[in-house]
Amino acid sequence: MSLSQLIKPDAVLAALRVNGKKQALQEMSERAALVSGLPARQIFDSILQRERLGSTGVGDGVAIPHGKLPGIKRVFAAFARSPQGVDFQSLDGRPTHLFFLLVAPEDSAGAHLKALARISRLLKNDDFRSRLMQAASARALWDTIREEDARY
């Protein structure tokens, strides 16, 4: 599953300016709503419900908040970067800078897990994370994601 199929250029936020986890999730949900046509509140509630089970902050400055929604046809994603970092209660206790928000249909365990695995695999690459932090704009971020995705 290609990330560039999941994330549209308009779903990329270059600079989250939030103070906490809930604000980060709200801002990313609003962006996901713009590109998906779904209500931001519905996306936010789905993501927040999953976060209550445990933080999706996986460490190394990365979080992959995700949730499932009834009535949608395909998996979609949004990406956000926080230059200053957000306390996302990550496993390593460090601030989170890179966020991939993933929303999947309620009945699509396979597609959801494949997308999570793809994102996780790409974000294990230190060089990729560094290039994401250095990208100058939302378009440059999307291009970086697309280029890295095409390499694997």
Secondary structure, 3 states (H helix, E strand, C coil): CCHHHHEEEEEEECCCCCCCHHHHHHHHHHHHHHHHCCCHHHHHHHHHHHHCCCCCEEECCEECCEEEECCCCCCEEEEEEEEEEECCCCCCCCCEEEEEEEEEECCCHHHHHHHHHHHHHHHCCHHHHHHHHHCCCHHHHHHHHHHHHHHC
